[in-house]
């Protein structure tokens, strides 16, 4: 496999832009916008202590429940973004802010490029450092 580091590339800029918009939707507590605007139809979310989440409806429900935790913000800090064909991944750290606390952790997101050339989350996992 010939994966390529995409530092400074068009793909990296696209994924960083998606991350920024994703963080804005988290701050707005917009679970439907998250599911419909950022995930593939058959997307997976893998979170510690939670059942496997699959598909946009389940992703929307996951984020709706997540928002009940009084989430006020999220910061994603990618440490690596790479692409191969129509797939890319981003791995890094996050800080989740709620009314009561800060949570730090790690994440991995796999993106799939659609026929329109846009990128969407096909699978993601995040794990708290706590």
C-alpha positions, 0 to 999 in steps of 0.5 A, a space after each residue: 500500500 502506498 499511503 501518502 502523508 497529506 500534510 499541507 495538501 488539499 485533502 488535509 485542508 478539507 479534513 481540517 475544515 470538516 473538523 472545524 465545522 464539526 466542532 461548531 456543530 458540537 458547540 451548537 448541540 446540533 446532533 441532527 446536523 452532525 449525523 446528516 452533515 458529516 457521516 456516511 449513510 453506513 458510518 460507525 461510531 465506536 465509543 468505550 462502554 457503548 454498543 457499536 453505533 451504525 448508520 446515520 439514524 443511530 449516529 444522530 441518536 448517539 449524539 443526541 444522548 451525548 448532548 444531554 451531558 451538557 456539552 459546551 465545546 470540543 477541540 480536535 487536534 489532529 497529529 496525523 492525516 493520511 490518504 490512500 485513494 478514496 479513504 483518509 484517516 485523521 488521528 489525534 487528541 481531543 478536549 471535550 468541555 462540559 458544564 462540569 468538567 474537561 475530558 481529554 482523550 484520543 480519537 481516530 476518524 476514517 473518512 471516505 470520499 463520496 462521488 461528489 468529491 467530498 469527504 465524510 466520516 465512515 468510522 470513528 473511535 474516541 477514548 477518554 484518557 480518564 
